[in-house]
Every structure is written in structure tokens, then in C-alpha cells.
Amino acid sequence: MAHKFKFQMYRHLQANIANIYADARKAADEIGIPKELRGKFGLTGAISGCPAPLRHDIMEASEKGALEVIPLAKLVDEIRELVKEVYGDEFDACPVSTCEAGLWTTFDTLFTPPMLGRGDNYRARYIIPYEKHLHHHGAYGRPFPGKFKDIFADRGTTAGELGFYGKRQNNLDTVIVPLAGARYDVHGIKAHPVPLLSGVDPEESLEIIGQHADIHAAFLTGFTSLGYETPGYGYAVKDEEGTPLLQKYLADLAHSYDLPYVIDNAWGLPFVGCNPLKNGADVIIYSMDKATGAATSGLIIGKDEYMVPIRRAMGMHGDRYGTTTAYGKAAFVGFDPGKEALLSQIQALKVLKDKPEVLTKPVDALEKIVREEFGKINLPQRLKDGITISKSYNSTAVEVNYEKTWANGEMGIPIFSIEDMYAGSNIFQVGCAQMGVIPTIAYDGNIYISPGLGTCDDKGQLVDESMRYAIKALVRLIEITCGYAGIAGK
């Protein structure tokens, strides 16, 4: 059934969710996904709610250290030394409990106005491109302009003050700037604007962001963005070394105001991926349990001048009576990562420094499988032509972007909003679960696939068979959904 309007297509999908999921379960049997594998493997090991099993070397290092008496300040210094060996002595590091804890600490330390002193404190603002995952690094201030005031309303498990609104920091505003070449069309069963970023123009975007910086100059305290490198995230245009131009431009703009540029690289690797020596970032924050493969924890890496207050905020910079390091009480002691997380970070960083192929080799194998299986997808040629597949060593992932299936005013592969994910109406995520496959990020016309969740051996290398089952399931689910959407045969 062809539909004249988008909302009619999504309404029809909503009405047929039970049928789609029934077909998906049947397809899992047809594909031959083993019963013992279902519910125990998935499309990514980089989801916080269901992280990948730890590699053998990470477990071994953690277990060995757990039985030893080691001051935690000593472990933090080992992490600092590894970071300085790769990035130089002008960089430092601070481990935290999660990436979100790292964002909170960094923004509150560098972006918010002081609270001490007589009189009312001033307001401060930071600038962020209107990009994907905005609720992570863009939710720490009140959204500006006012049209964005409700942008995060449905993106949390908990509403109100205990949800995303509760993240907003003292007298801090977030200036959200749409990017040139991007589209923010409304899509989804729970319909909301979605950032479609494969056409982003970095030069024109810089000009627009610069205009906003001039308007808000008196209030500005920083700039932020994601650290990813793929087209679906808006970072397709790169220099000869593979560094996204938009990230370099944001760094230059921030430095022209003598302000920090902070990168949220949650789903990214230290040392191998997003590189502050090349993109000019002042601070980068990582989720170390995602692509890196450490135990649940985060890591802040940045230039010395910004890391001193950050480390002080974590109680790690040094004692008041004068020491080179500490591990004590401070504003954000609640973000303490703990001994086992520190041990796992050290081992993970050593591997990234000395044997990066442990993490990059599985990405090469994954890309081959994704290209093979999506090459067989049973869709009209115009839809197949609109699928773009990209590899990211930074995120140890393969991106499947299908924004361009909506070209020329024609309806394409259904795009689900991030609000669909929180509402449970993202068919590409919930449908995978119906097939026994733990899903991955699959909203905004963009699907990120990575190894690790029952698809790697204990050394972190890809198990072809289980990974291929997961990709086959995803491809079949897309075919089924497109059939019900009226843009392809069932």
C-alpha cells in the first residue's frame, strides 16, 4: 500500500507492529539462528545497558591487580603516564565512573559560572551543533533558542526534575546551532525532528556557528561536539589525514575566543581514533566500556590547563599540603571509578598503545560481512542505492546510513526518532529483540554496528558465524518493515 504522506506510513507501521514482530520471529527461524544463541548475542557490545564481555587480557589484569595492595593514586598515575606517552607531556588524564560522569564534571568545571562571591552569579553559554545524541552533551544547560526548550522532554526513563531537566547546571545555557547541509525532517511513529547529517558542509556550518558565537560572545564559556568520524554523524568531509574538518574548525573557533573545545567521544577509542593532536580538541571524554573494552568507567583526556581544575574536582590533582597526586574527597567524588575499573583501563590503554590491531582487525572483518549481507538485501534498487556503509576505527564500528533512500521526494526506508527508542516504538530495535538479537543504535536513519556482544572470542576477535546471523537478522527485519511501509514487497 503506497502512502501519500509520511505520517500515514508510520501510522500503518504502528497498526501492524504485532504482525511485523510475528514475521520477524518467523524469519529468525528461517535464517536458522540457533536457539542457544538467541538473547545472548547482538549487533553491538558498546551499549551501556548491555556491555560486551571483557576480553581475557582485561580480565586477567583486573583479577591479578585485585589481589594486590595498590594505592589508587598509583593506578591513576599509570593511566596519566600512558596518555602522556602517546599525546605528550602537555596532556593529562582523569578517570571517572562513566562517560556521562566525565561530561558532567568537565562541563561543570569549565563551562558553568562560579557560585562564590557576593551578588547574583552571571549566566554562561556553550555552543553545540544540532547533531545526533544531543541529549548527552547538549543537555547540561537550558536550550537556546526557545524553540528547542522541549527537545529532551521524551528522552529519559524518568520525567521532570529527575530526568534530563535535572542535568541542567547552574546558570548555564546551551546554544544549539543547526548545521548547513543538514536536514531536520520529522520522522517516526513517535514523530520528532531527526538530524540527517550526511550532507553537512563544514565550511558553511563554521560560518553559521561563527555568527552565533558573535551574538553570544559576552556569555560564551565553551564549545562542544561529538568526536565521531562517519557521514551519518555529519563528519564525512575530512583532511588528508582523515580528521573531520568540522571538528578542526570548531577547535579553531573556540580558540579564537580563548575558550575550550570539549569533545564527547563516548563510543570512541583513545590513541587510535579521535586525536586531539590533529583536531585541536582541548578535552575529550570517553566511555571506556564501549569501544575500548575496559570495565564500566569513563576517561577524561585533555590539555594541562583544563585538566588541573578537572582533576581537582575529582580529588585527584594533589593534596592541599602539596603532593603531585591524590585520591580523596572533592566535588565529584561520587564519580570515583574504583580499583577494578582503573586496572582494566590500564590494560586497555596498553593494548591500544602497543597492539591496536586487537581492536581494528575485527572492524575490518565486520565491514566485510556487513557489505556482503546488505549487498543481498531484497529492496528496490533506488533504496539499495540510498544505503551508505562506512567503517570507523574510532568507534570500532560499521555505520549503515540510509538517509538518502528519501531522495527526490520519495519515501524511503522508515526512519525512527530517538523518541521512538525511548517509547519502545523503534521497530528496528525492538524487532531485533523479537529475533533473539540484542539491538544497537538504530535511529535517525543511521545504524551503528560493532563487534563484541557474543560475536567475539575471549581475545576480542570476530566470530564470523554469530556476527553474520546478527546482520542477516537486521537485513531481514528491514525488508519486512519496508514491506509493511508500502515501499517494497513483503
C-alpha positions as CSV (number, residue, x, y, z in Angstrom):
1,M,0.0,0.0,0.0
2,A,1.5,3.3,-1.1
3,H,1.1,6.3,1.2
4,K,0.8,10.0,0.2
5,F,2.1,11.4,3.5
6,K,4.8,10.2,5.9
7,F,2.6,10.1,8.9
8,Q,0.3,7.7,7.1
9,M,3.2,5.3,6.6
10,Y,4.2,5.5,10.2
11,R,0.6,5.1,11.3
12,H,0.3,2.0,9.2
13,L,3.5,0.6,10.7
14,Q,2.2,1.3,14.2
15,A,-1.0,-0.6,13.4
16,N,1.0,-3.6,12.2
17,I,3.7,-3.8,14.8
18,A,2.3,-7.1,16.1
19,N,2.4,-8.5,12.5
20,I,5.9,-7.2,11.9
21,Y,7.2,-8.8,15.1
22,A,5.4,-12.1,14.3
23,D,7.1,-12.1,10.8
24,A,10.4,-11.2,12.5
25,R,10.2,-14.2,14.8
26,K,9.4,-16.4,11.9
27,A,12.3,-15.0,9.9
28,A,14.7,-15.8,12.8
29,D,13.7,-19.5,12.4
30,E,14.2,-19.3,8.6
31,I,17.6,-17.7,9.0
32,G,18.5,-20.5,11.4
33,I,19.6,-18.5,14.3
34,P,20.5,-21.2,16.9
35,K,18.2,-21.3,19.9
36,E,21.1,-21.3,22.3
37,L,22.4,-18.1,20.8
38,R,19.2,-16.1,20.9
39,G,19.2,-13.3,23.6
40,K,22.9,-13.8,24.2
41,F,24.4,-12.0,21.2
42,G,23.8,-8.8,19.4
43,L,24.7,-6.0,17.0
44,T,27.0,-4.1,19.4
45,G,28.9,-4.6,22.5
46,A,29.1,-0.9,23.1
47,I,25.7,-0.2,24.7
48,S,25.9,0.8,28.4
49,G,22.9,-1.2,29.3
50,C,24.4,-4.4,27.9
51,P,28.1,-4.2,27.6
52,A,30.3,-6.8,25.9
53,P,32.0,-9.5,27.9
54,L,35.5,-8.4,28.9
55,R,38.5,-9.7,26.9
56,H,40.7,-12.3,28.5
57,D,43.6,-9.9,28.9
58,I,41.4,-7.3,30.6
59,M,40.0,-9.9,33.0
60,E,43.5,-11.3,33.7
61,A,45.0,-7.9,34.5
62,S,42.0,-6.9,36.7
63,E,42.0,-10.2,38.6
64,K,45.7,-10.0,39.3
65,G,45.6,-6.4,40.5
66,A,42.5,-7.0,42.6
67,L,44.5,-9.4,44.7
68,E,47.3,-6.9,45.3
69,V,47.6,-3.9,47.7
70,I,47.9,-0.9,45.4
71,P,47.2,2.7,46.2
72,L,44.6,4.0,43.8
73,A,46.6,7.2,43.2
74,K,49.3,5.0,41.8
75,L,46.9,3.4,39.3
76,V,45.7,6.9,38.2
77,D,49.3,7.9,37.6
78,E,49.8,4.8,35.4
79,I,46.9,6.0,33.3
80,R,48.4,9.5,33.1
81,E,51.8,8.1,32.0
82,L,50.2,6.1,29.2
83,V,48.3,9.1,28.0
84,K,51.4,11.4,28.1
85,E,53.5,8.8,26.2
86,V,51.0,9.0,23.3
87,Y,49.9,12.6,23.3
88,G,52.8,14.4,25.0
89,D,53.5,16.0,28.4
90,E,51.1,18.8,27.8
91,F,48.2,16.4,28.1
92,D,46.8,14.7,31.2
93,A,44.1,12.3,32.2
94,C,41.4,11.8,34.8
95,P,39.4,8.5,35.1
96,V,35.8,8.7,36.2
97,S,32.9,6.2,36.7
98,T,31.2,6.7,33.3
99,C,31.4,8.9,30.3
100,E,28.3,10.8,31.5
101,A,30.1,11.5,34.8
102,G,33.0,12.8,32.7
103,L,30.8,15.2,30.8
104,W,29.1,16.4,34.0
105,T,32.5,17.0,35.7
106,T,34.0,18.7,32.6
107,F,31.1,21.0,31.8
108,D,30.5,22.0,35.5
109,T,34.2,22.7,35.9
110,L,34.9,24.5,32.6
111,F,31.5,26.0,31.4
112,T,29.4,27.0,34.4
113,P,29.8,30.3,36.2
114,P,31.3,30.5,39.8
115,M,28.9,30.3,42.7
116,L,31.1,32.1,45.3
117,G,31.1,35.8,45.9
118,R,28.5,38.5,46.7
119,G,25.6,39.1,44.4
120,D,24.0,37.0,41.7
121,N,26.3,35.0,39.6
122,Y,26.3,35.6,35.8
123,R,24.8,33.3,33.1
124,A,27.1,31.3,30.8
125,R,26.5,29.7,27.5
126,Y,28.2,26.9,25.4
127,I,27.7,26.2,21.7
128,I,26.8,22.8,20.3
129,P,26.0,21.8,16.7
130,Y,22.5,20.4,16.3
131,E,23.7,16.8,15.9
132,K,22.8,13.3,17.0
133,H,22.8,12.2,20.6
134,L,22.3,15.8,21.6
135,H,20.8,14.8,24.9
136,H,24.2,13.6,26.1
137,H,26.5,16.6,25.7
138,G,23.8,19.2,25.0
139,A,21.5,18.7,28.0
140,Y,23.7,20.5,30.6
141,G,22.2,23.9,30.1
142,R,18.9,25.5,29.3
143,P,18.3,25.2,25.5
144,F,18.6,28.3,23.4
145,P,16.8,29.5,21.3
146,G,13.4,28.9,22.9
147,K,12.2,26.6,20.0
148,F,14.4,23.9,21.5
149,K,13.1,24.2,25.0
150,D,11.3,20.8,24.9
151,I,13.8,19.0,22.8
152,F,14.8,16.5,25.5
153,A,11.4,16.0,27.1
154,D,10.8,12.4,26.0
155,R,14.4,11.2,26.0
156,G,14.6,9.9,29.6
157,T,13.3,7.0,31.6
158,T,12.3,9.4,34.3
159,A,10.5,12.6,33.6
160,G,10.7,16.1,35.1
161,E,13.5,17.1,37.6
162,L,14.7,13.6,37.9
163,G,15.1,13.2,34.1
164,F,17.1,15.3,31.6
165,Y,15.9,18.6,33.0
166,G,17.7,17.7,36.2
167,K,21.0,17.6,34.4
168,R,20.9,21.4,33.8
169,Q,23.7,23.1,35.6
170,N,23.9,26.4,37.5
171,N,23.0,29.4,35.2
172,L,24.2,27.6,32.1
173,D,22.6,27.8,28.6
174,T,23.1,25.5,25.6
175,V,23.1,27.3,22.3
176,I,22.0,24.8,19.7
177,V,23.1,25.6,16.1
178,P,21.7,23.8,13.0
179,L,24.3,22.7,10.5
180,A,24.5,23.8,6.9
181,G,23.6,20.9,4.5
182,A,21.8,19.0,7.3
183,R,18.1,18.2,7.3
184,Y,15.9,18.0,10.4
185,D,12.8,16.3,8.9
186,V,10.1,14.9,11.2
187,H,10.0,11.1,11.2
188,G,8.9,8.2,13.3
189,I,5.9,6.6,15.0
190,K,6.6,9.0,17.9
191,A,7.3,11.8,15.4
192,H,10.0,14.3,16.1
193,P,12.7,16.1,14.1
194,V,15.7,13.9,13.4
195,P,19.2,15.1,12.5
196,L,20.0,13.8,9.0
197,L,23.7,14.8,8.6
198,S,25.3,13.1,5.7
199,G,25.2,16.3,3.6
200,V,26.8,18.6,6.2
201,D,29.0,21.3,4.7
202,P,31.8,22.1,7.2
203,E,32.8,25.5,5.7
204,E,29.2,26.8,5.6
205,S,28.5,25.3,9.0
206,L,31.5,27.1,10.5
207,E,30.2,30.4,9.2
208,I,26.8,29.8,10.8
209,I,28.3,28.7,14.1
210,G,30.6,31.7,14.0
211,Q,27.7,34.1,13.6
212,H,26.0,32.6,16.7
213,A,29.3,32.8,18.6
214,D,29.4,36.6,17.8
215,I,25.8,37.0,19.0
216,H,26.5,35.2,22.3
217,A,30.2,36.3,22.8
218,A,29.6,38.1,26.1
219,F,28.2,34.9,27.6
220,L,30.3,32.2,25.9
221,T,32.4,29.8,28.0
222,G,33.0,26.9,25.6
223,F,32.2,24.8,22.6
224,T,31.4,21.1,22.3
225,S,30.6,18.4,19.7
226,L,30.8,14.6,19.1
227,G,34.1,13.1,18.2
228,Y,32.8,10.6,15.6
229,E,34.1,10.4,12.0
230,T,31.3,8.9,9.8
231,P,28.9,10.5,7.3
232,G,25.8,9.8,9.4
233,Y,27.2,11.9,12.2
234,G,28.0,14.8,9.9
235,Y,31.7,14.3,9.7
236,A,32.2,12.9,6.2
237,V,34.4,15.7,5.0
238,K,38.0,15.2,6.2
239,D,41.5,16.4,5.6
240,E,44.3,14.3,4.1
241,E,45.0,12.6,7.4
242,G,41.3,11.6,7.9
243,T,40.5,14.2,10.5
244,P,36.9,15.7,10.2
245,L,37.2,19.3,9.1
246,L,34.2,20.4,11.2
247,Q,36.0,19.3,14.3
248,K,39.1,21.2,13.4
249,Y,37.0,24.3,12.5
250,L,35.2,24.1,15.9
251,A,38.6,24.0,17.7
252,D,39.9,27.0,15.8
253,L,36.7,28.9,16.5
254,A,36.8,28.1,20.2
255,H,40.5,29.1,20.5
256,S,39.8,32.4,18.7
257,Y,37.6,33.2,21.8
258,D,40.2,31.7,24.1
259,L,37.7,29.1,25.2
260,P,37.9,25.3,25.5
261,Y,36.6,22.9,22.8
262,V,35.3,19.7,24.5
263,I,34.6,16.5,22.5
264,D,32.1,13.8,23.6
265,N,33.7,10.7,22.2
266,A,31.8,8.2,24.3
267,W,31.7,5.5,21.6
268,G,35.4,6.0,20.6
269,L,38.9,4.9,21.3
270,P,41.8,6.8,22.9
271,F,45.0,6.8,20.9
272,V,43.5,5.1,17.8
273,G,40.6,7.3,16.9
274,C,39.6,10.9,17.6
275,N,43.1,12.6,18.0
276,P,43.4,15.9,19.9
277,L,46.8,16.5,18.3
278,K,45.0,16.6,14.9
279,N,41.6,18.0,15.6
280,G,42.7,20.6,18.2
281,A,40.3,19.4,21.0
282,D,41.2,20.7,24.5
283,V,39.3,17.9,26.3
284,I,37.9,14.5,25.1
285,I,35.7,12.3,27.2
286,Y,35.4,8.5,26.6
287,S,33.2,5.7,27.7
288,M,35.8,3.1,28.4
289,D,33.5,0.2,28.5
290,K,32.1,0.8,24.9
291,A,34.6,0.6,22.1
292,T,37.7,0.4,24.3
293,G,36.6,-2.8,26.1
294,A,37.5,-1.9,29.7
295,A,35.2,-2.4,32.7
296,T,32.4,0.1,33.1
297,S,34.1,3.5,33.5
298,G,34.9,6.8,31.7
299,L,38.1,8.7,31.0
300,I,38.8,12.4,30.5
301,I,41.9,13.3,28.5
302,G,42.8,16.9,27.9
303,K,45.4,19.7,27.9
304,D,47.0,20.5,31.2
305,E,45.5,23.9,31.8
306,Y,42.0,22.4,31.7
307,M,42.8,19.1,33.4
308,V,44.1,20.8,36.6
309,P,40.6,22.0,37.6
310,I,39.0,18.8,36.4
311,R,41.4,16.7,38.4
312,R,40.9,19.0,41.4
313,A,37.1,18.5,41.1
314,M,37.7,14.7,41.2
315,G,40.1,14.9,44.2
316,M,42.9,13.5,42.1
317,H,45.2,16.5,41.5
318,G,47.0,16.6,44.8
319,D,46.6,17.1,48.5
320,R,46.3,20.6,50.0
321,Y,49.6,20.2,51.8
322,G,51.4,19.8,48.5
323,T,51.6,16.4,46.6
324,T,51.8,15.6,43.0
325,T,48.7,13.4,43.1
326,A,45.9,12.4,45.4
327,Y,42.8,10.2,45.6
328,G,40.5,11.9,48.1
329,K,37.3,14.0,48.6
330,A,36.2,16.7,46.3
331,A,33.1,18.0,44.5
332,F,32.7,14.9,42.3
333,V,33.9,12.1,44.5
334,G,30.7,10.4,43.7
335,F,32.1,9.7,40.2
336,D,35.0,7.6,41.6
337,P,35.6,4.8,39.1
338,G,37.0,2.3,41.7
339,K,40.0,-0.1,41.6
340,E,38.9,-2.7,39.2
341,A,37.9,-0.1,36.6
342,L,41.3,1.6,36.9
343,L,43.1,-1.8,36.4
344,S,41.0,-2.6,33.3
345,Q,41.6,0.9,31.9
346,I,45.4,0.5,32.2
347,Q,45.3,-2.8,30.4
348,A,43.0,-1.5,27.7
349,L,45.2,1.6,27.1
350,K,48.4,-0.6,26.9
351,V,46.8,-2.7,24.2
352,L,45.6,0.4,22.3
353,K,49.1,1.9,22.5
354,D,51.1,-1.2,21.6
355,K,48.7,-3.6,19.7
356,P,45.8,-1.5,18.2
357,E,45.2,-4.3,15.7
358,V,43.4,-6.2,18.5
359,L,40.6,-3.7,18.2
360,T,40.9,-2.7,14.5
361,K,41.2,-6.1,12.9
362,P,37.6,-7.2,14.0
363,V,36.3,-4.0,12.4
364,D,37.7,-5.0,9.0
365,A,36.1,-8.4,9.3
366,L,32.8,-6.9,10.4
367,E,32.8,-4.5,7.4
368,K,33.2,-7.4,5.0
369,I,30.2,-9.2,6.5
370,V,28.0,-6.0,6.5
371,R,28.8,-5.3,2.9
372,E,28.1,-8.8,1.8
373,E,24.8,-9.2,3.6
374,F,23.5,-5.7,2.8
375,G,24.5,-6.4,-0.8
376,K,21.9,-9.1,-0.8
377,I,19.1,-7.0,0.7
378,N,15.8,-7.6,-1.2
379,L,14.7,-4.0,-1.8
380,P,14.1,-1.9,-4.9
381,Q,17.3,-0.6,-6.5
382,R,16.6,3.0,-5.6
383,L,16.5,2.1,-1.9
384,K,19.6,-0.1,-2.2
385,D,21.4,2.9,-3.9
386,G,20.5,5.1,-0.9
387,I,22.3,2.9,1.7
388,T,25.8,4.1,2.6
389,I,28.2,1.8,4.5
390,S,31.2,3.3,6.3
391,K,33.9,1.9,8.6
392,S,35.1,3.6,11.8
393,Y,38.2,2.5,13.7
394,N,37.4,5.3,16.3
395,S,34.2,3.6,17.3
396,T,35.2,0.0,16.2
397,A,32.0,0.1,14.2
398,V,30.4,0.0,10.8
399,E,27.8,2.6,10.0
400,V,24.8,1.8,7.8
401,N,23.2,5.1,6.9
402,Y,20.1,5.2,4.8
403,E,19.0,8.9,4.8
404,K,19.5,9.0,1.0
405,T,16.7,6.5,0.4
406,W,14.4,9.5,1.0
407,A,15.9,11.4,-2.0
408,N,13.9,13.1,-4.7
409,G,10.8,13.4,-2.6
410,E,10.2,9.7,-2.5
411,M,9.5,7.7,0.7
412,G,12.5,5.7,1.8
413,I,13.3,3.1,4.5
414,P,11.4,4.1,7.7
415,I,13.4,6.5,9.9
416,F,12.7,6.2,13.6
417,S,13.3,9.1,16.0
418,I,15.3,8.8,19.2
419,E,12.0,9.4,21.0
420,D,10.8,6.1,19.3
421,M,13.7,4.3,21.1
422,Y,12.6,5.6,24.5
423,A,8.9,4.9,23.7
424,G,9.6,1.4,22.6
425,S,8.3,2.1,19.1
426,N,11.6,1.8,17.2
427,I,10.8,-1.2,15.1
428,F,14.5,-1.7,14.1
429,Q,15.5,-2.0,17.7
430,V,12.5,-3.8,19.3
431,G,12.2,-6.0,16.2
432,C,15.7,-7.3,16.6
433,A,15.0,-8.4,20.2
434,Q,12.0,-10.4,18.8
435,M,14.5,-12.3,16.7
436,G,16.8,-13.0,19.7
437,V,19.3,-10.3,18.6
438,I,20.2,-7.6,21.2
439,P,19.8,-4.4,19.2
440,T,22.1,-1.5,18.5
441,I,21.6,2.3,17.9
442,A,19.2,2.4,15.0
443,Y,17.6,5.8,14.8
444,D,17.8,9.0,12.8
445,G,18.3,7.0,9.6
446,N,21.6,5.6,11.0
447,I,22.6,2.2,12.3
448,Y,25.9,1.6,14.1
449,I,27.1,-2.0,14.3
450,S,30.1,-3.2,16.3
451,P,31.6,-6.5,17.5
452,G,31.7,-7.8,21.0
453,L,28.3,-9.0,22.2
454,G,28.5,-12.7,21.8
455,T,30.2,-12.1,18.4
456,C,33.9,-12.2,19.5
457,D,36.1,-14.8,21.2
458,D,37.8,-14.1,24.5
459,K,40.7,-12.4,22.7
460,G,38.3,-9.9,21.1
461,Q,38.5,-11.3,17.6
462,L,35.3,-11.6,15.5
463,V,33.4,-14.9,15.3
464,D,32.1,-14.8,11.8
465,E,29.2,-17.1,12.1
466,S,27.4,-15.4,15.1
467,M,28.1,-11.9,13.6
468,R,26.7,-12.9,10.3
469,Y,23.5,-14.3,12.0
470,A,23.0,-10.8,13.6
471,I,23.5,-8.9,10.3
472,K,21.2,-11.3,8.5
473,A,18.5,-10.7,11.1
474,L,18.8,-6.9,10.8
475,V,18.7,-7.1,7.0
476,R,15.6,-9.3,7.1
477,L,13.9,-7.0,9.6
478,I,14.5,-4.0,7.3
479,E,12.9,-5.9,4.4
480,I,9.9,-6.9,6.5
481,T,9.4,-3.4,7.7
482,C,9.7,-1.9,4.3
483,G,7.1,-4.3,3.1
484,Y,4.6,-3.1,5.7
485,A,5.6,0.5,4.9
486,G,4.4,0.0,1.3
487,I,7.8,0.8,-0.3
488,A,8.8,-2.8,-1.0
489,G,7.3,-6.2,-1.4
490,K,6.9,-8.4,1.7
